């Protein structure tokens, strides 16, 4: 008789489901959470959303009533929240007040401390922030705010560059001439040298004044066109 082996990825993750208490509720405390939370966290990072009731039922072999109670259990919800996982029934595109505050702090470039130091003032941990990064709506809002702030930094960047130029900072001076198109590239230098050699060769071998005058005019026209 052949024994059927159930694949590991569809077996219930935990060998038990909390027993129903006298009040009809289930104890979804630390013991259950230690076993179950890794799966919920992995699901969030892979699918960018909270699992459906049917998906939880299939994974843990529980009933719809048990899932509904789990999704309301305060301790379980606090564990989800501390990991930055969207709570059951919460729309991912509606950012929480803490997420909005985090975006404001992260994009405050006047504060030079690392991101985790900035967010510590709000009680936001790196683990929670990493969870938020999986929310495409949070990431989109963060990137849009950062792009907007960076666009406003142009006056500061220009002023800083001017300050360095006045100090005689050679890299700053070189950068200024490059972005304004006033710097001579090696290619333009080579072209100038080649033209000078050509002029000297013409002057050496062409003796007719009229011809020399015509050649000089052509060269000057080319120099004007090329900006040399």
C-alpha positions in Angstrom: 0.0 0.0 0.0 1.4 3.4 -1.1 1.5 6.1 1.6 0.5 9.6 0.4 2.9 12.2 1.5 1.5 15.7 1.9 3.9 18.4 0.5 5.5 20.5 3.3 4.3 23.7 1.8 0.6 22.8 2.3 0.9 21.2 5.7 -0.5 23.2 8.6 2.4 25.3 9.9 1.7 24.6 13.6 0.8 21.2 15.1 -2.0 22.7 17.1 -4.6 25.4 17.1 -5.3 27.1 20.4 -8.1 25.4 22.4 -11.4 27.2 22.7 -11.8 28.8 26.1 -15.0 28.7 28.3 -16.0 32.1 26.9 -15.8 30.8 23.3 -12.7 32.6 22.4 -9.2 31.3 21.5 -5.9 32.2 23.1 -3.8 33.6 20.3 -1.0 34.6 22.7 2.8 34.4 22.5 3.0 30.6 22.1 0.8 30.6 19.0 2.3 33.8 17.6 5.9 32.4 17.8 4.8 29.6 15.5 2.4 31.4 13.2 4.0 34.9 12.7 6.9 33.7 10.5 4.4 32.5 7.9 2.4 35.8 8.0 5.6 37.8 7.7 6.9 35.8 4.8 3.5 36.1 3.1 3.5 39.9 3.5 7.0 40.2 2.0 6.2 38.0 -0.9 2.6 39.2 -1.8 2.6 42.7 -0.4 -0.7 42.2 1.4 -2.4 40.4 4.3 -3.5 36.9 3.5 -7.2 36.1 2.8 -9.2 34.1 5.3 -9.2 31.2 2.8 -5.4 31.3 2.6 -5.0 31.2 6.4 -7.6 28.3 6.6 -5.7 26.3 4.0 -2.3 26.9 5.6 -3.3 26.2 9.2 -6.2 23.9 8.8 -8.6 26.1 10.9 -12.1 27.3 10.5 -13.5 30.6 9.3 -14.7 31.5 12.8 -11.2 30.9 14.2 -9.6 33.2 11.5 -12.2 35.9 12.3 -11.3 35.8 16.0 -7.6 35.7 15.1 -8.0 38.9 13.0 -9.4 40.7 16.0 -7.1 39.5 18.7 -5.2 42.4 20.2 -1.9 40.7 20.9 -1.8 39.2 17.5 -2.6 42.5 15.9 0.1 44.2 17.9 2.6 41.7 16.6 1.6 42.4 13.0 1.8 46.1 13.6 5.3 46.0 15.1 6.5 44.2 11.9 4.9 46.8 9.6 2.3 44.4 8.2 -1.0 45.9 7.1 -3.7 44.8 9.6 -6.6 42.6 8.5 -9.2 44.7 6.7 -6.9 47.7 6.5 -6.6 49.2 3.0 -2.9 49.3 2.1 -3.4 52.6 0.1 -4.6 54.4 3.1 -1.5 55.4 5.1 -1.6 55.6 8.9 -0.7 58.7 10.8 2.6 57.1 11.8 3.5 56.2 8.2 2.8 59.8 7.1 4.9 61.1 10.0 7.7 58.7 9.0 7.7 59.9 5.4 7.9 63.5 6.6 11.0 62.7 8.8 12.8 60.5 6.3 12.6 63.3 3.7 13.6 66.0 6.0 17.1 66.4 4.7 17.9 69.2 7.1 18.2 66.4 9.8 21.4 64.6 8.9 21.0 61.7 11.3 20.5 58.2 9.9 16.9 57.1 9.1 16.7 54.7 12.1 17.8 57.5 14.4 15.2 59.9 13.0 12.3 57.4 13.4 13.3 56.3 16.9 11.8 59.6 18.1 8.4 58.3 16.8 8.9 54.8 18.3 9.3 53.3 14.8 11.7 50.4 14.6 13.8 49.3 11.6 11.7 46.1 11.5 8.5 48.0 11.2 9.9 50.3 8.6 11.1 47.4 6.5 7.6 46.0 6.6 6.2 49.3 5.4 8.6 49.3 2.5 6.8 46.2 1.2 3.6 48.3 0.9 3.7 49.7 -2.6 1.6 52.7 -1.6 3.9 53.7 1.2 7.0 53.4 -1.1 5.3 55.4 -3.8 4.3 58.2 -1.4 7.9 58.2 0.1 9.5 58.4 -3.4 7.2 61.2 -4.6 7.9 63.3 -1.5 11.7 62.7 -1.8 11.6 63.7 -5.5 9.7 66.9 -4.7 12.0 67.9 -1.9 15.1 67.3 -4.0 13.7 69.6 -6.7 13.5 72.4 -4.1 17.2 72.0 -3.2 18.5 73.5 -6.4 19.0 77.0 -5.0 21.0 75.5 -2.0 23.1 73.4 -4.4 23.9 76.5 -6.6 24.8 78.6 -3.6 27.1 75.9 -2.2 28.8 75.5 -5.5 29.3 79.3 -5.8 30.8 79.3 -2.2 33.3 76.5 -3.1 34.3 78.3 -6.3 35.0 81.5 -4.4 37.2 79.5 -2.0 39.3 78.4 -5.0 38.2 74.8 -4.9 39.6 73.4 -8.2 37.1 70.5 -8.5 34.2 72.9 -8.0 35.7 75.3 -10.6 36.3 72.4 -13.1 32.7 71.2 -12.5 31.3 74.7 -13.1 33.1 75.0 -16.5 32.0 71.5 -17.5 28.2 72.0 -16.7 28.3 75.5 -18.4 30.0 74.1 -21.5 33.1 76.3 -21.1 35.5 73.5 -20.3 37.8 72.4 -23.1 37.7 68.7 -23.7 40.8 66.8 -24.8 39.1 66.3 -28.2 38.8 70.0 -28.8 42.4 70.5 -27.8 43.5 67.9 -30.3 41.5 69.5 -33.0 43.1 72.9 -32.3 46.6 71.3 -32.5 45.8 69.6 -35.8 44.5 72.8 -37.3 47.6 74.7 -36.2 49.9 72.1 -37.8 47.8 72.2 -41.0 48.1 76.0 -41.2 51.8 75.9 -40.7 52.2 73.3 -43.5 50.1 75.4 -45.9 52.1 78.5 -45.1 55.3 76.6 -45.8 54.3 75.2 -49.1 51.8 77.7 -50.6 53.5 80.9 -51.7 50.7 82.7 -53.6 49.3 85.5 -51.3 45.8 85.3 -52.8 45.6 81.6 -52.2 46.9 82.0 -48.6 44.3 84.7 -48.0 41.5 82.4 -49.2 42.7 79.5 -47.1 42.9 81.7 -44.0 39.3 82.8 -44.6 38.1 79.2 -44.8 40.0 78.3 -41.6 38.5 81.2 -39.7 35.0 80.3 -40.8 35.5 76.7 -39.7 36.8 77.9 -36.3 33.7 80.1 -35.8 31.4 77.3 -36.7 33.2 74.8 -34.4 33.7 77.4 -31.6 37.4 76.8 -31.5 
